């Protein structure tokens, strides 16, 4: 009985998150909690039982999006060669930020940053900053091993790599244009970014 109750509770939570993620990405932060409840086919009280306010719901949507894309994996426990780990991470990262929901959410946040600066702050904290910290932790491990002898600031290095990974496809998409790059072309770009990055910091490729 208790197991079934927990399963139903988790199911409701996922319904709310899926509905909120869709509405946030398409309509922006101005969407009401009532509208999210209607779209999730649950009561407004159920939404508030899981998420105390809209900020918390928005923040959770961003975190869950990263997790579902595999960006939240524990890099430090991955024992594969560093170039293999970073190339896979790079590919998943670009796919995440190139997704329709991610692009819509980014554009909505930019449009509403003057009236709702708090959502831009949440997005930066749970999106870019979170990814920088995740990647920086892995780079710290490589530095400790002596694999990155020229790296003195892993957070700066992580930011450099993440910005490189956007590439033509992402920048064009954020302005509403298709860069006409297929997966092979994009993969070549992300792989080469990792190789340039590792060579620059002294990794023996």
N, CA and C atoms as a LAMMPS dump frame, in Angstrom:
ITEM: TIMESTEP
0
ITEM: NUMBER OF ATOMS
615
ITEM: BOX BOUNDS ff ff ff
-5.0000000000000000e+02 5.0000000000000000e+02
-5.0000000000000000e+02 5.0000000000000000e+02
-5.0000000000000000e+02 5.0000000000000000e+02
ITEM: ATOMS id mol type element x y z
1 1 1 N 0.831 -1.208 0
2 1 2 C 0 0 0
3 1 3 C 0.865 1.258 0
4 2 1 N 1.883 1.286 0.892
5 2 2 C 2.769 2.452 0.974
6 2 3 C 3.54 2.633 -0.322
7 3 1 N 3.958 1.505 -0.929
8 3 2 C 4.702 1.574 -2.194
9 3 3 C 3.836 2.172 -3.293
10 4 1 N 2.58 1.742 -3.367
11 4 2 C 1.661 2.271 -4.377
12 4 3 C 1.435 3.764 -4.183
13 5 1 N 1.358 4.197 -2.937
14 5 2 C 1.15 5.61 -2.636
15 5 3 C 2.34 6.44 -3.104
16 6 1 N 3.529 5.928 -2.838
17 6 2 C 4.739 6.625 -3.272
18 6 3 C 4.839 6.673 -4.79
19 7 1 N 4.443 5.6 -5.446
20 7 2 C 4.471 5.565 -6.907
21 7 3 C 3.504 6.572 -7.502
22 8 1 N 2.315 6.666 -6.921
23 8 2 C 1.32 7.637 -7.416
24 8 3 C 1.811 9.068 -7.18
25 9 1 N 2.447 9.277 -6.038
26 9 2 C 2.976 10.612 -5.726
27 9 3 C 4.059 11.011 -6.723
28 10 1 N 4.948 10.068 -7.048
29 10 2 C 6.013 10.347 -8.006
30 10 3 C 5.443 10.565 -9.41
31 11 1 N 4.407 9.807 -9.743
32 11 2 C 3.759 9.975 -11.042
33 11 3 C 3.163 11.378 -11.178
34 12 1 N 2.503 11.844 -10.123
35 12 2 C 1.937 13.197 -10.128
36 12 3 C 3.041 14.238 -10.279
37 13 1 N 4.138 14.024 -9.563
38 13 2 C 5.264 14.965 -9.642
39 13 3 C 5.786 15.049 -11.072
40 14 1 N 5.935 13.902 -11.715
41 14 2 C 6.434 13.891 -13.093
42 14 3 C 5.448 14.551 -14.053
43 15 1 N 4.15 14.337 -13.827
44 15 2 C 3.136 15 -14.661
45 15 3 C 3.282 16.517 -14.568
46 16 1 N 3.455 16.985 -13.351
47 16 2 C 3.588 18.43 -13.122
48 16 3 C 4.848 18.959 -13.789
49 17 1 N 5.964 18.255 -13.624
50 17 2 C 7.225 18.704 -14.213
51 17 3 C 7.165 18.726 -15.736
52 18 1 N 6.569 17.71 -16.324
53 18 2 C 6.455 17.665 -17.787
54 18 3 C 5.576 18.8 -18.297
55 19 1 N 4.471 19.041 -17.604
56 19 2 C 3.577 20.129 -17.999
57 19 3 C 4.257 21.479 -17.841
58 20 1 N 4.918 21.671 -16.708
59 20 2 C 5.583 22.943 -16.445
60 20 3 C 6.7 23.2 -17.437
61 21 1 N 7.485 22.178 -17.732
62 21 2 C 8.584 22.332 -18.671
63 21 3 C 8.079 22.743 -20.045
64 22 1 N 6.983 22.12 -20.474
65 22 2 C 6.4 22.458 -21.771
66 22 3 C 5.891 23.888 -21.792
67 23 1 N 5.163 24.279 -20.757
68 23 2 C 4.569 25.619 -20.722
69 23 3 C 5.62 26.707 -20.506
70 24 1 N 6.604 26.455 -19.668
71 24 2 C 7.673 27.436 -19.464
72 24 3 C 8.418 27.691 -20.777
73 25 1 N 8.692 26.611 -21.511
74 25 2 C 9.479 26.762 -22.732
75 25 3 C 8.688 27.446 -23.841
76 26 1 N 7.368 27.23 -23.868
77 26 2 C 6.566 27.8 -24.948
78 26 3 C 5.972 29.165 -24.618
79 27 1 N 5.603 29.367 -23.357
80 27 2 C 4.898 30.6 -23.003
81 27 3 C 5.667 31.497 -22.04
82 28 1 N 6.762 30.984 -21.477
83 28 2 C 7.563 31.81 -20.584
84 28 3 C 7.13 31.708 -19.134
85 29 1 N 7.801 32.491 -18.308
86 29 2 C 7.621 32.421 -16.866
87 29 3 C 6.275 32.97 -16.403
88 30 1 N 5.619 33.738 -17.259
89 30 2 C 4.352 34.347 -16.867
90 30 3 C 3.199 33.371 -16.717
91 31 1 N 3.402 32.13 -17.136
92 31 2 C 2.337 31.13 -17.032
93 31 3 C 1.97 30.921 -15.557
94 32 1 N 0.701 30.77 -15.275
95 32 2 C 0.255 30.637 -13.883
96 32 3 C 0.347 29.195 -13.398
97 33 1 N 0.399 29.041 -12.093
98 33 2 C 0.408 27.709 -11.497
99 33 3 C -0.904 26.981 -11.79
100 34 1 N -1.985 27.737 -11.889
101 34 2 C -3.267 27.134 -12.233
102 34 3 C -3.253 26.544 -13.623
103 35 1 N -2.642 27.269 -14.568
104 35 2 C -2.554 26.771 -15.942
105 35 3 C -1.686 25.52 -16.003
106 36 1 N -0.629 25.505 -15.217
107 36 2 C 0.236 24.32 -15.161
108 36 3 C -0.536 23.136 -14.591
109 37 1 N -1.327 23.388 -13.562
110 37 2 C -2.148 22.326 -12.965
111 37 3 C -3.132 21.765 -13.984
112 38 1 N -3.782 22.651 -14.733
113 38 2 C -4.746 22.209 -15.751
114 38 3 C -4.067 21.365 -16.82
115 39 1 N -2.885 21.826 -17.262
116 39 2 C -2.168 21.119 -18.322
117 39 3 C -1.677 19.757 -17.833
118 40 1 N -1.35 19.677 -16.544
119 40 2 C -0.882 18.414 -15.957
120 40 3 C -2.032 17.506 -15.555
121 41 1 N -3.26 18.035 -15.644
122 41 2 C -4.46 17.28 -15.259
123 41 3 C -4.436 16.91 -13.778
124 42 1 N -4.003 17.885 -12.965
125 42 2 C -4.036 17.718 -11.514
126 42 3 C -4.626 18.992 -10.912
127 43 1 N -4.924 18.961 -9.623
128 43 2 C -5.453 20.155 -8.981
129 43 3 C -4.319 21.137 -8.664
130 44 1 N -4.691 22.387 -8.477
131 44 2 C -3.699 23.396 -8.101
132 44 3 C -3.083 23.052 -6.746
133 45 1 N -3.886 22.499 -5.846
134 45 2 C -3.395 22.105 -4.532
135 45 3 C -2.315 21.027 -4.651
136 46 1 N -2.485 20.128 -5.638
137 46 2 C -1.492 19.073 -5.847
138 46 3 C -0.168 19.661 -6.306
139 47 1 N -0.229 20.674 -7.166
140 47 2 C 0.996 21.335 -7.622
141 47 3 C 1.741 21.922 -6.43
142 48 1 N 1.001 22.638 -5.564
143 48 2 C 1.639 23.272 -4.408
144 48 3 C 2.082 22.253 -3.353
145 49 1 N 1.498 21.068 -3.369
146 49 2 C 1.931 20.027 -2.442
147 49 3 C 3.326 19.521 -2.809
148 50 1 N 3.658 19.625 -4.101
149 50 2 C 4.966 19.17 -4.572
150 50 3 C 5.979 20.307 -4.685
151 51 1 N 5.49 21.497 -5.04
152 51 2 C 6.376 22.639 -5.251
153 51 3 C 5.773 23.86 -4.566
154 52 1 N 6.526 24.435 -3.632
155 52 2 C 5.968 25.504 -2.803
156 52 3 C 5.707 26.793 -3.564
157 53 1 N 6.433 27.021 -4.662
158 53 2 C 6.217 28.23 -5.46
159 53 3 C 6.707 28.009 -6.882
160 54 1 N 6.472 28.988 -7.722
161 54 2 C 6.815 28.853 -9.134
162 54 3 C 8.319 28.859 -9.353
163 55 1 N 9.053 29.604 -8.537
164 55 2 C 10.513 29.615 -8.653
165 55 3 C 11.086 28.216 -8.454
166 56 1 N 10.588 27.534 -7.43
167 56 2 C 11.077 26.18 -7.149
168 56 3 C 10.738 25.226 -8.293
169 57 1 N 9.553 25.368 -8.841
170 57 2 C 9.133 24.517 -9.95
171 57 3 C 9.998 24.776 -11.183
172 58 1 N 10.243 26.047 -11.477
173 58 2 C 11.069 26.425 -12.621
174 58 3 C 12.484 25.872 -12.458
175 59 1 N 13.032 26.033 -11.273
176 59 2 C 14.386 25.554 -10.969
177 59 3 C 14.475 24.043 -11.144
178 60 1 N 13.473 23.331 -10.651
179 60 2 C 13.471 21.875 -10.75
180 60 3 C 13.374 21.43 -12.201
181 61 1 N 12.608 22.157 -13.004
182 61 2 C 12.495 21.831 -14.431
183 61 3 C 13.853 21.879 -15.108
184 62 1 N 14.647 22.899 -14.806
185 62 2 C 15.961 23.04 -15.414
186 62 3 C 16.873 21.894 -14.986
187 63 1 N 16.877 21.595 -13.686
188 63 2 C 17.725 20.518 -13.168
189 63 3 C 17.333 19.178 -13.784
190 64 1 N 16.039 18.891 -13.851
191 64 2 C 15.566 17.626 -14.406
192 64 3 C 15.897 17.511 -15.888
193 65 1 N 15.854 18.632 -16.605
194 65 2 C 16.199 18.622 -18.021
195 65 3 C 17.654 18.214 -18.195
196 66 1 N 18.533 18.732 -17.353
197 66 2 C 19.947 18.357 -17.407
198 66 3 C 20.136 16.874 -17.089
199 67 1 N 19.428 16.396 -16.074
200 67 2 C 19.551 14.989 -15.689
201 67 3 C 19.061 14.061 -16.793
202 68 1 N 17.932 14.408 -17.402
203 68 2 C 17.361 13.544 -18.435
204 68 3 C 18.249 13.487 -19.672
205 69 1 N 19.061 14.533 -19.874
206 69 2 C 19.971 14.554 -21.016
207 69 3 C 21.291 13.86 -20.698
208 70 1 N 21.464 13.404 -19.474
209 70 2 C 22.69 12.725 -19.078
210 70 3 C 23.79 13.657 -18.64
211 71 1 N 23.493 14.964 -18.545
212 71 2 C 24.519 15.932 -18.199
213 71 3 C 24.851 15.876 -16.711
214 72 1 N 24.018 15.241 -15.935
215 72 2 C 24.218 15.233 -14.485
216 72 3 C 24.978 13.99 -14.005
217 73 1 N 25.573 13.234 -14.962
218 73 2 C 26.244 12.014 -14.532
219 73 3 C 27.513 12.358 -13.755
220 74 1 N 27.969 11.412 -12.933
221 74 2 C 29.142 11.621 -12.077
222 74 3 C 30.406 11.398 -12.896
223 75 1 N 30.925 12.456 -13.481
224 75 2 C 32.103 12.356 -14.333
225 75 3 C 33.303 11.793 -13.569
226 76 1 N 33.407 12.15 -12.303
227 76 2 C 34.586 11.772 -11.52
228 76 3 C 34.681 10.263 -11.282
229 77 1 N 33.578 9.548 -11.455
230 77 2 C 33.595 8.094 -11.277
231 77 3 C 33.743 7.355 -12.606
232 78 1 N 33.806 8.118 -13.707
233 78 2 C 33.956 7.514 -15.031
234 78 3 C 35.433 7.197 -15.258
235 79 1 N 35.775 5.927 -15.393
236 79 2 C 37.177 5.498 -15.466
237 79 3 C 37.712 5.42 -16.896
238 80 1 N 36.902 5.78 -17.875
239 80 2 C 37.381 5.752 -19.257
240 80 3 C 38.435 6.846 -19.479
241 81 1 N 39.199 6.78 -20.566
242 81 2 C 40.167 7.839 -20.859
243 81 3 C 39.494 9.206 -20.91
244 82 1 N 40.213 10.233 -20.449
245 82 2 C 39.632 11.571 -20.329
246 82 3 C 39.091 12.099 -21.646
247 83 1 N 39.79 11.844 -22.755
248 83 2 C 39.299 12.357 -24.036
249 83 3 C 37.981 11.69 -24.427
250 84 1 N 37.821 10.419 -24.087
251 84 2 C 36.563 9.707 -24.368
252 84 3 C 35.425 10.273 -23.522
253 85 1 N 35.689 10.483 -22.236
254 85 2 C 34.679 11.019 -21.325
255 85 3 C 34.239 12.409 -21.772
256 86 1 N 35.206 13.272 -22.059
257 86 2 C 34.872 14.654 -22.412
258 86 3 C 34.19 14.752 -23.767
259 87 1 N 34.545 13.905 -24.705
260 87 2 C 33.873 13.931 -26.013
261 87 3 C 32.414 13.509 -25.885
262 88 1 N 32.151 12.51 -25.045
263 88 2 C 30.768 12.088 -24.837
264 88 3 C 29.98 13.167 -24.103
265 89 1 N 30.61 13.762 -23.089
266 89 2 C 29.977 14.859 -22.363
267 89 3 C 29.685 16.014 -23.31
268 90 1 N 30.652 16.367 -24.153
269 90 2 C 30.511 17.485 -25.081
270 90 3 C 29.335 17.261 -26.029
271 91 1 N 29.202 16.044 -26.524
272 91 2 C 28.129 15.728 -27.46
273 91 3 C 26.763 15.833 -26.767
274 92 1 N 26.652 15.305 -25.573
275 92 2 C 25.389 15.37 -24.841
276 92 3 C 25.056 16.809 -24.46
277 93 1 N 26.073 17.581 -24.094
278 93 2 C 25.843 18.978 -23.743
279 93 3 C 25.294 19.758 -24.926
280 94 1 N 25.897 19.603 -26.098
281 94 2 C 25.397 20.349 -27.254
282 94 3 C 23.982 19.905 -27.633
283 95 1 N 23.71 18.602 -27.556
284 95 2 C 22.353 18.125 -27.842
285 95 3 C 21.334 18.726 -26.878
286 96 1 N 21.731 18.855 -25.605
287 96 2 C 20.827 19.438 -24.601
288 96 3 C 20.475 20.873 -24.957
289 97 1 N 21.478 21.709 -25.194
290 97 2 C 21.213 23.131 -25.416
291 97 3 C 20.674 23.411 -26.809
292 98 1 N 20.722 22.403 -27.688
293 98 2 C 20.173 22.568 -29.024
294 98 3 C 18.733 22.057 -29.112
295 99 1 N 18.23 21.476 -28.03
296 99 2 C 16.863 20.973 -28.017
297 99 3 C 15.841 22.097 -28.089
298 100 1 N 14.687 21.793 -28.63
299 100 2 C 13.643 22.804 -28.816
300 100 3 C 13.237 23.453 -27.493
301 101 1 N 13.063 22.641 -26.444
302 101 2 C 12.673 23.19 -25.142
303 101 3 C 13.73 24.145 -24.602
304 102 1 N 15.008 23.764 -24.743
305 102 2 C 16.102 24.606 -24.233
306 102 3 C 16.158 25.933 -24.983
307 103 1 N 15.98 25.891 -26.284
308 103 2 C 16.026 27.117 -27.084
309 103 3 C 14.848 28.014 -26.743
310 104 1 N 13.652 27.429 -26.666
311 104 2 C 12.47 28.224 -26.325
312 104 3 C 12.606 28.858 -24.942
313 105 1 N 13.108 28.073 -23.988
314 105 2 C 13.247 28.594 -22.635
315 105 3 C 14.258 29.739 -22.595
316 106 1 N 15.381 29.566 -23.277
317 106 2 C 16.4 30.614 -23.312
318 106 3 C 15.835 31.899 -23.913
319 107 1 N 15.13 31.761 -25.032
320 107 2 C 14.581 32.949 -25.686
321 107 3 C 13.537 33.638 -24.806
322 108 1 N 12.714 32.851 -24.123
323 108 2 C 11.715 33.425 -23.218
324 108 3 C 12.365 34.137 -22.038
325 109 1 N 13.426 33.564 -21.51
326 109 2 C 14.118 34.185 -20.38
327 109 3 C 14.729 35.515 -20.803
328 110 1 N 15.331 35.558 -21.978
329 110 2 C 15.914 36.802 -22.477
330 110 3 C 14.831 37.863 -22.637
331 111 1 N 13.682 37.466 -23.196
332 111 2 C 12.592 38.423 -23.412
333 111 3 C 12.039 38.969 -22.095
334 112 1 N 12.06 38.137 -21.048
335 112 2 C 11.441 38.527 -19.788
336 112 3 C 12.456 38.919 -18.709
337 113 1 N 13.728 39.042 -19.091
338 113 2 C 14.758 39.31 -18.085
339 113 3 C 14.586 40.665 -17.411
340 114 1 N 13.998 41.645 -18.107
341 114 2 C 13.784 42.956 -17.488
342 114 3 C 12.664 42.903 -16.444
343 115 1 N 11.569 42.23 -16.798
344 115 2 C 10.423 42.178 -15.886
345 115 3 C 10.553 41.092 -14.83
346 116 1 N 11.317 40.018 -15.143
347 116 2 C 11.492 38.898 -14.2
348 116 3 C 12.969 38.527 -14.109
349 117 1 N 13.807 39.405 -13.545
350 117 2 C 15.242 39.094 -13.453
351 117 3 C 15.535 37.853 -12.611
352 118 1 N 14.594 37.51 -11.736
353 118 2 C 14.816 36.35 -10.868
354 118 3 C 14.9 35.047 -11.66
355 119 1 N 14.177 34.969 -12.796
356 119 2 C 14.221 33.711 -13.558
357 119 3 C 15.547 33.582 -14.296
358 120 1 N 16.103 34.713 -14.722
359 120 2 C 17.427 34.667 -15.357
360 120 3 C 18.462 34.193 -14.343
361 121 1 N 18.333 34.651 -13.097
362 121 2 C 19.263 34.241 -12.046
363 121 3 C 19.144 32.738 -11.769
364 122 1 N 17.909 32.238 -11.72
365 122 2 C 17.693 30.804 -11.499
366 122 3 C 18.278 29.992 -12.648
367 123 1 N 18.022 30.453 -13.869
368 123 2 C 18.52 29.756 -15.059
369 123 3 C 20.046 29.683 -15.048
370 124 1 N 20.695 30.801 -14.732
371 124 2 C 22.158 30.83 -14.698
372 124 3 C 22.711 29.905 -13.613
373 125 1 N 22.033 29.874 -12.467
374 125 2 C 22.501 29.055 -11.347
375 125 3 C 22.334 27.567 -11.621
376 126 1 N 21.171 27.18 -12.15
377 126 2 C 20.866 25.769 -12.33
378 126 3 C 21.242 25.228 -13.699
379 127 1 N 21.572 26.119 -14.625
380 127 2 C 22.012 25.702 -15.949
381 127 3 C 23.513 25.865 -16.097
382 128 1 N 23.968 27.003 -16.611
383 128 2 C 25.402 27.213 -16.845
384 128 3 C 26.295 26.994 -15.624
385 129 1 N 25.933 27.598 -14.477
386 129 2 C 26.791 27.467 -13.295
387 129 3 C 26.887 26.016 -12.834
388 130 1 N 25.78 25.322 -12.862
389 130 2 C 25.756 23.91 -12.462
390 130 3 C 26.661 23.074 -13.368
391 131 1 N 26.601 23.33 -14.672
392 131 2 C 27.431 22.577 -15.607
393 131 3 C 28.907 22.918 -15.447
394 132 1 N 29.207 24.179 -15.183
395 132 2 C 30.602 24.572 -14.943
396 132 3 C 31.141 23.828 -13.715
397 133 1 N 30.362 23.755 -12.66
398 133 2 C 30.804 23.084 -11.436
399 133 3 C 30.992 21.584 -11.658
400 134 1 N 30.073 20.978 -12.405
401 134 2 C 30.168 19.551 -12.703
402 134 3 C 31.447 19.258 -13.488
403 135 1 N 31.683 20.043 -14.53
404 135 2 C 32.852 19.826 -15.371
405 135 3 C 34.141 20.195 -14.637
406 136 1 N 34.094 21.257 -13.844
407 136 2 C 35.269 21.679 -13.088
408 136 3 C 35.723 20.6 -12.106
409 137 1 N 34.767 19.912 -11.493
410 137 2 C 35.107 18.827 -10.572
411 137 3 C 35.893 17.727 -11.266
412 138 1 N 35.489 17.414 -12.494
413 138 2 C 36.207 16.388 -13.258
414 138 3 C 37.59 16.882 -13.661
415 139 1 N 37.677 18.134 -14.068
416 139 2 C 38.973 18.692 -14.459
417 139 3 C 39.929 18.736 -13.267
418 140 1 N 39.396 18.984 -12.075
419 140 2 C 40.233 18.945 -10.87
420 140 3 C 40.881 17.574 -10.695
421 141 1 N 40.12 16.54 -11.007
422 141 2 C 40.649 15.183 -10.915
423 141 3 C 41.783 14.985 -11.914
424 142 1 N 41.624 15.496 -13.12
425 142 2 C 42.665 15.368 -14.136
426 142 3 C 43.917 16.156 -13.741
427 143 1 N 43.705 17.336 -13.155
428 143 2 C 44.841 18.137 -12.693
429 143 3 C 45.604 17.39 -11.603
430 144 1 N 44.881 16.791 -10.669
431 144 2 C 45.513 16.054 -9.567
432 144 3 C 46.329 14.871 -10.081
433 145 1 N 45.885 14.3 -11.198
434 145 2 C 46.608 13.179 -11.802
435 145 3 C 47.837 13.631 -12.592
436 146 1 N 47.906 14.933 -12.851
437 146 2 C 48.997 15.452 -13.667
438 146 3 C 48.682 15.437 -15.146
439 147 1 N 47.407 15.193 -15.511
440 147 2 C 47.024 15.104 -16.918
441 147 3 C 46.834 16.468 -17.579
442 148 1 N 46.622 17.528 -16.776
443 148 2 C 46.433 18.873 -17.324
444 148 3 C 47.462 19.811 -16.681
445 149 1 N 48.716 19.688 -17.055
446 149 2 C 49.773 20.439 -16.375
447 149 3 C 49.698 21.956 -16.537
448 150 1 N 48.989 22.433 -17.553
449 150 2 C 48.925 23.874 -17.793
450 150 3 C 47.636 24.508 -17.254
451 151 1 N 46.829 23.737 -16.558
452 151 2 C 45.536 24.243 -16.066
453 151 3 C 45.666 24.686 -14.61
454 152 1 N 45.51 25.977 -14.385
455 152 2 C 45.591 26.526 -13.029
456 152 3 C 44.24 26.928 -12.46
457 153 1 N 43.229 26.975 -13.3
458 153 2 C 41.893 27.404 -12.864
459 153 3 C 40.87 26.538 -13.586
460 154 1 N 40.376 25.513 -12.904
461 154 2 C 39.485 24.56 -13.568
462 154 3 C 38.112 25.147 -13.88
463 155 1 N 37.636 26.086 -13.076
464 155 2 C 36.339 26.7 -13.378
465 155 3 C 36.415 27.532 -14.65
466 156 1 N 37.497 28.282 -14.809
467 156 2 C 37.673 29.055 -16.033
468 156 3 C 37.809 28.125 -17.23
469 157 1 N 38.565 27.047 -17.052
470 157 2 C 38.758 26.084 -18.13
471 157 3 C 37.432 25.429 -18.527
472 158 1 N 36.619 25.084 -17.524
473 158 2 C 35.316 24.476 -17.797
474 158 3 C 34.436 25.43 -18.594
475 159 1 N 34.419 26.702 -18.214
476 159 2 C 33.635 27.686 -18.942
477 159 3 C 34.137 27.825 -20.375
478 160 1 N 35.429 27.814 -20.574
479 160 2 C 35.984 27.91 -21.916
480 160 3 C 35.474 26.773 -22.806
481 161 1 N 35.535 25.553 -22.28
482 161 2 C 35.108 24.405 -23.075
483 161 3 C 33.616 24.473 -23.378
484 162 1 N 32.812 24.792 -22.38
485 162 2 C 31.364 24.843 -22.592
486 162 3 C 30.99 25.888 -23.631
487 163 1 N 31.648 27.034 -23.62
488 163 2 C 31.353 28.071 -24.613
489 163 3 C 31.789 27.63 -26
490 164 1 N 32.909 26.94 -26.102
491 164 2 C 33.367 26.421 -27.392
492 164 3 C 32.347 25.453 -27.99
493 165 1 N 31.725 24.665 -27.121
494 165 2 C 30.844 23.593 -27.584
495 165 3 C 29.546 24.095 -28.213
496 166 1 N 29.185 25.342 -27.949
497 166 2 C 27.956 25.857 -28.561
498 166 3 C 28.037 25.749 -30.083
499 167 1 N 29.074 26.286 -30.652
500 167 2 C 29.275 26.159 -32.088
501 167 3 C 28.232 26.879 -32.923
502 168 1 N 28.387 26.755 -34.215
503 168 2 C 27.504 27.404 -35.187
504 168 3 C 26.051 26.969 -35.006
505 169 1 N 25.826 25.663 -34.806
506 169 2 C 24.453 25.142 -34.726
507 169 3 C 23.65 25.808 -33.615
508 170 1 N 24.267 25.929 -32.431
509 170 2 C 23.55 26.499 -31.293
510 170 3 C 23.351 27.999 -31.459
511 171 1 N 24.385 28.714 -31.848
512 171 2 C 24.254 30.166 -31.991
513 171 3 C 23.217 30.526 -33.046
514 172 1 N 23.223 29.828 -34.147
515 172 2 C 22.225 30.091 -35.192
516 172 3 C 20.817 29.785 -34.668
517 173 1 N 20.682 28.642 -33.981
518 173 2 C 19.368 28.222 -33.486
519 173 3 C 18.795 29.212 -32.494
520 174 1 N 19.625 29.813 -31.65
521 174 2 C 19.137 30.754 -30.653
522 174 3 C 18.6 32.043 -31.285
523 175 1 N 18.985 32.284 -32.545
524 175 2 C 18.43 33.418 -33.278
525 175 3 C 17.325 32.985 -34.242
526 176 1 N 16.909 31.719 -34.137
527 176 2 C 15.796 31.229 -34.935
528 176 3 C 16.169 30.719 -36.309
529 177 1 N 17.463 30.463 -36.547
530 177 2 C 17.904 29.986 -37.855
531 177 3 C 18.475 28.576 -37.76
532 178 1 N 18.393 27.856 -38.872
533 178 2 C 18.95 26.512 -38.958
534 178 3 C 20.329 26.602 -39.592
535 179 1 N 21.341 26.126 -38.896
536 179 2 C 22.708 26.184 -39.418
537 179 3 C 22.965 25.111 -40.475
538 180 1 N 21.983 24.219 -40.679
539 180 2 C 22.095 23.159 -41.694
540 180 3 C 23.322 22.27 -41.473
541 181 1 N 23.575 21.958 -40.216
542 181 2 C 24.658 21.043 -39.883
543 181 3 C 24.066 19.702 -39.452
544 182 1 N 24.505 18.617 -40.093
545 182 2 C 24.006 17.304 -39.705
546 182 3 C 24.777 16.803 -38.479
547 183 1 N 24.383 15.634 -37.98
548 183 2 C 24.994 15.114 -36.757
549 183 3 C 26.484 14.838 -36.923
550 184 1 N 26.88 14.386 -38.116
551 184 2 C 28.297 14.107 -38.35
552 184 3 C 29.115 15.389 -38.225
553 185 1 N 28.621 16.469 -38.829
554 185 2 C 29.312 17.755 -38.774
555 185 3 C 29.384 18.276 -37.348
556 186 1 N 28.263 18.149 -36.62
557 186 2 C 28.25 18.635 -35.238
558 186 3 C 29.174 17.806 -34.356
559 187 1 N 29.213 16.519 -34.608
560 187 2 C 30.08 15.647 -33.8
561 187 3 C 31.547 15.965 -34.061
562 188 1 N 31.883 16.243 -35.299
563 188 2 C 33.253 16.634 -35.613
564 188 3 C 33.615 17.904 -34.844
565 189 1 N 32.652 18.835 -34.778
566 189 2 C 32.904 20.092 -34.059
567 189 3 C 33.14 19.839 -32.574
568 190 1 N 32.263 19.084 -31.916
569 190 2 C 32.413 18.872 -30.475
570 190 3 C 33.68 18.068 -30.163
571 191 1 N 33.984 17.063 -30.991
572 191 2 C 35.207 16.283 -30.771
573 191 3 C 36.446 17.161 -30.912
574 192 1 N 36.449 18.017 -31.945
575 192 2 C 37.628 18.86 -32.164
576 192 3 C 37.777 19.895 -31.051
577 193 1 N 36.657 20.386 -30.513
578 193 2 C 36.721 21.315 -29.379
579 193 3 C 37.425 20.665 -28.202
580 194 1 N 37.065 19.422 -27.906
581 194 2 C 37.683 18.701 -26.79
582 194 3 C 39.169 18.493 -27.054
583 195 1 N 39.521 18.134 -28.281
584 195 2 C 40.93 17.896 -28.602
585 195 3 C 41.757 19.175 -28.474
586 196 1 N 41.235 20.292 -28.995
587 196 2 C 41.935 21.573 -28.884
588 196 3 C 42.088 21.959 -27.41
589 197 1 N 41.01 21.768 -26.655
590 197 2 C 41.002 22.087 -25.226
591 197 3 C 42.058 21.287 -24.476
592 198 1 N 42.072 19.977 -24.684
593 198 2 C 43.007 19.114 -23.962
594 198 3 C 44.455 19.403 -24.349
595 199 1 N 44.699 19.605 -25.629
596 199 2 C 46.063 19.936 -26.069
597 199 3 C 46.516 21.258 -25.446
598 200 1 N 45.613 22.225 -25.398
599 200 2 C 45.96 23.539 -24.844
600 200 3 C 46.371 23.47 -23.385
601 201 1 N 45.812 22.507 -22.654
602 201 2 C 46.152 22.377 -21.242
603 201 3 C 47.161 21.269 -20.978
604 202 1 N 47.766 20.759 -22.06
605 202 2 C 48.884 19.838 -21.898
606 202 3 C 48.538 18.375 -21.776
607 203 1 N 47.304 17.992 -22.115
608 203 2 C 46.923 16.579 -22.019
609 203 3 C 47.606 15.792 -23.154
610 204 1 N 48.207 14.644 -22.85
611 204 2 C 48.926 13.872 -23.869
612 204 3 C 47.993 13.059 -24.768
613 205 1 N 47.584 13.624 -25.877
614 205 2 C 46.718 12.913 -26.823
615 205 3 C 47.567 12.06 -27.785
